[in-house]
Amino acid sequence: MSSRIDVLVKKLDEEWIELIQMAREMGITIEEIREFLASESKK
């Protein structure tokens, strides 16, 4: 069972990395990404 979870976590990690890389290519700073994630988690 843990191997299925490990695969899922790895896939999610890869997706997050890709999203952050895309944001950086668009000129969005790491701080802006952090602020966005923090504001969205409060909703």
LINFENDA-V592255 format. One record per residue. N is the residue number from 1. RES is the residue in one small letter. PHI is phi as a letter, one per 40 degrees, with the letter a starting at -180 (none if undefined). OMEGA is omega in degrees with one decimal (* if undefined). Layout:
# LINFENDA-V592255
N_RES_PHI_OMEGA, N_RES_PHI_OMEGA
This chain:
# LINFENDA-V592255
1_m_none_-176.8, 2_s_c_178.5, 3_s_c_176.1, 4_r_c_178.3, 5_i_c_178.2, 6_d_d_179.3, 7_v_c_179.4, 8_l_c_179.4, 9_v_c_179.0, 10_k_c_179.1, 11_k_c_178.3, 12_l_c_177.8, 13_d_d_-179.7, 14_e_c_179.0, 15_e_c_178.3, 16_w_c_178.7, 17_i_c_179.9, 18_e_c_178.8, 19_l_c_-179.9, 20_i_c_177.0, 21_q_c_178.3, 22_m_c_178.7, 23_a_c_179.7, 24_r_c_178.0, 25_e_c_178.6, 26_m_c_178.6, 27_g_g_178.7, 28_i_c_-177.8, 29_t_c_176.6, 30_i_d_179.3, 31_e_c_177.4, 32_e_c_177.0, 33_i_c_179.1, 34_r_c_179.6, 35_e_c_178.9, 36_f_c_-178.5, 37_l_c_179.2, 38_a_c_-178.7, 39_s_c_-179.7, 40_e_c_-178.9, 41_s_c_-179.8, 42_k_c_-177.9, 43_k_c_*
